[in-house]
Amino acid sequence: MEDSWATSLDLHLDLPGGTGVRAALIRSLRDAVREGRLAPGTRLPSSRSLAVDLGIARNTVADAYGELVAEGWLTARQGSGTRVARRVVPPEPAPPRTPQTPARPVYDLTPGSPDVASFPRSAWLSASRRALTSAPNEAFGYGKPQGRAELRRVLADYLARARGVRAAPERIVVCAGFTQGLAVLSRVLRQAGERAVAVESYGLDIHWNAMRRAGLDTVPLPVDGHGADVAELDRLGVGTALLTPAHQFPTGVSLDPDRRAAVVDWASRTGGLVLEDDYDGEFRYDRQPVGALQGLDPERVVYLGTASKSLAPGLRIAWMVVPDHLMDAVLALKGTGEWQSGVLDQLTLAEFIDSGAYDRHLRGMRLRYRRRRDQVVAALAERAPGVRVTGIAAGLHAVLELPPGTELSVVQGAAWQGLALHGLARFRHPDAGAVRRDALVFAYGTPPDHAFSGAIEALCRVLP
Ligand SMILES: Cc1ncc(COP(=O)(O)O)c(C=O)c1O
């Protein structure tokens, strides 16, 4: 019996030397009592025999017993030795109750990110090597807020060719994402006396908040099946409108040709300004991409593009094509507080575009996203025929129209199934009035290839 003490107390293994021995013995005895390995009333070996058993000094054991008696874990009585106290050992405090929340999502189907697993690592690496090799020494200095001339030159050419943008390199400003560009422009507009900007009634709150932080109100323009209702601009009395003409975010429609002409007309008639968010203009599937609005009036439209959808949001590279009359103010503001994207990434992107790798990457991704879109449409037609899919001509997301009143429960049900999904309501401007449209915004671009079928399968399970 005696020689089993060390084993049952887990003490024989690695008792530290010196004063640590006493503390370790106390800890082990306490744990053994607390966990029930030593039942109440159990008689402990004498300090001498336990010391021999453990190969430690008798005083150390006697001290440990003394301490545990003082703490109430053990009792020591003349004639009956040292025993485990008979009192009820207080139970371990229960772990704090965690509120019932859905598990961490297995599939993220919220819009925002492209399939980052498809980032063209090796082509980017080659471009980066070439860019680094040929970069002049001055490139490693602080640089200019407008961004590297090498990148602005290739962007001017690319944007004219691919998006119909009229851009001289001197009119391009590189920024750390669309969102930074918007923040800079908002401050410029506020400084110029603007108070409010019209925004589409469905959009992204981070953009509305960026404008609000610059001191601008945002007022919603209704969005319907033809895009933003720009005829409302005169009534709203604002000087600036932020639009997603090529592919309305998130409803997915493109701005009707008549409305494109009307908004440019509004801007030139009133001296207004359109901020054109061309976040995913390259991804059009059923016909040629709709060209940028900026091409119609470069002095009244600020074009903003980004690498966040075409390559990866982590790059934090975007570009604005700024009208002459705003250029000085934009550069002054960007140069004071809002710095620029890293020079090496700018040079790499310039090389990446110039070498044709960007076009190749876009062609490949367009095909891949198109296949995914077709897969989603086919799966839903078969598994959830009551759900209409809209906004699928372009971009990396689709809108799934739901029966009235079901959006919230579908989004919540999806969360319990490990699916992160957003309903359309999440993108609705708070002042947009009471029109209800129940729908899901389903980002089919985000999951990596290997997870895509599983994501669709999980989606079909939660749809009504
Ligand atoms: C509507 C819209 N605009 C712009 C962007 C790009 O923003 P950024 O360049 O700041 O990543 C996104 C990206 O998700 C978007 O959805």
The ligand as a MOL file (V3000), in Angstrom:
LIG
                    3D

  0  0  0     0  0            999 V3000
M  V30 BEGIN CTAB
M  V30 COUNTS 16 16 0 0 0
M  V30 BEGIN ATOM
M  V30 1 C -18.7520 48.2570 -53.0310 0
M  V30 2 C -17.2950 48.1480 -52.8050 0
M  V30 3 N -16.5190 49.1940 -53.0650 0
M  V30 4 C -15.1790 49.1470 -52.8860 0
M  V30 5 C -14.5760 48.0200 -52.4160 0
M  V30 6 C -13.0880 47.9800 -52.2490 0
M  V30 7 O -12.6590 48.5760 -51.0850 0
M  V30 8 P -11.1060 48.6120 -50.7510 0
M  V30 9 O -10.3640 48.9900 -51.9840 0
M  V30 10 O -10.9890 49.6640 -49.6740 0
M  V30 11 O -10.6980 47.2580 -50.2750 0
M  V30 12 C -15.3280 46.9140 -52.1160 0
M  V30 13 C -14.6750 45.6960 -51.6060 0
M  V30 14 O -15.2300 44.8170 -51.0840 0
M  V30 15 C -16.7250 46.9740 -52.3210 0
M  V30 16 O -17.5120 45.9240 -52.0450 0
M  V30 END ATOM
M  V30 BEGIN BOND
M  V30 1 1 1 2
M  V30 2 1 2 3
M  V30 3 2 2 15
M  V30 4 2 3 4
M  V30 5 1 4 5
M  V30 6 1 5 6
M  V30 7 2 5 12
M  V30 8 1 6 7
M  V30 9 1 7 8
M  V30 10 2 8 9
M  V30 11 1 8 10
M  V30 12 1 8 11
M  V30 13 1 12 13
M  V30 14 1 12 15
M  V30 15 2 13 14
M  V30 16 1 15 16
M  V30 END BOND
M  V30 END CTAB
M  END
